[in-house]
Amino acid sequence: MPPRLPPIIIDIEASGFGAGSYPIEIGVVMGDGRKYCSLIQPRPEWTHWDPGAETVHGISRETLLAHGRPVFEVAGRLNELLRGCTAYSDGWVVDRPWLDRLYAAASMRCEFTFSSLEMILSEQQMAAWAETKRVLLAENRDPRHRASYDALMVQETFERTRGMENLGEQTSSHQ
């Protein structure tokens, strides 16, 4: 049996943490390791801006206006990449409204399934998650809090915890 590919991971950075916030960057890591990341140009009606969020992700509104891609371009590219697939988020509760906001602003339908990572984590993975991710982040020592980097760290944490789960299964089957 061929090895299972890691899950597709999406991470979304936003203008803030409240109801008026909107997506400003989306990062995707595919199961085969391909990556996609884009800044998102704010729509004129998207005015909420939280300086605290800017401090966390390091992206200014001016950077988005100068370098962000239009919402229809980002939504269309996500559909091209992910059509018919399931993509997972470790922050689904906050990422789901931002993804919905992107597609609504683009007047497009999302053509992939977007799910919470917890839906595919085993109990062993959940138990090992926080410590495994902490170690992984320490090994990488990249202080950036950006969508593509965060998505990659989530995917790598998934793979490491999946490896731990397999070791646990092997150990218990030999007892």
C-alpha positions, 0 to 999 in steps of 0.5 A: 500500500502506498504511503498516505499523503498528509492532509491539505492544510489551510491557514488564514490570517485576518485583519483582526479577531472580531466580527468585522474582521476579514481575511488578509492572507491565505496559505495552503500546503497540499498533501504532495508538498506544493504550496500556495500563499497570497495576500488579499486586497481588502474590499472597500467595505472592509475597513476593520483593522486591529493594530494588535493583529498587525503586530502578530502577523506583521502585515500592514494594511498598506502592504495589502493595498499595494501587494494583495490580490483581488478576492476573485483571483484568490478564491478562483485560485483556491478553487483550481487547487482544491476543487473536490478535495477536503482542506483542513484548518487547526483554527476552523472556528475562526477561519471558516467565517473568513473563508466564507467572507472571501467567497461572498466578496468574490461572488463565487462558490467554494468548490472544496470541503473545508473541515476542522483538523480535529475531525481527522486527529486520533486521540493519541495525536490530540494528546501529543499535539501541543508538545509536538508543535512546540518542539517543531516550532523550536526546531524551525526557529522562524518567528514569522506568523504567516499563513503559509508557514503556519499551514506547513507547521500544522501539516508537519505536526500532523505527520509527526503525531501520526508517526507517534500514533503508528508507534503506539499501534505497533507497541500495543499490537505486540503486547 
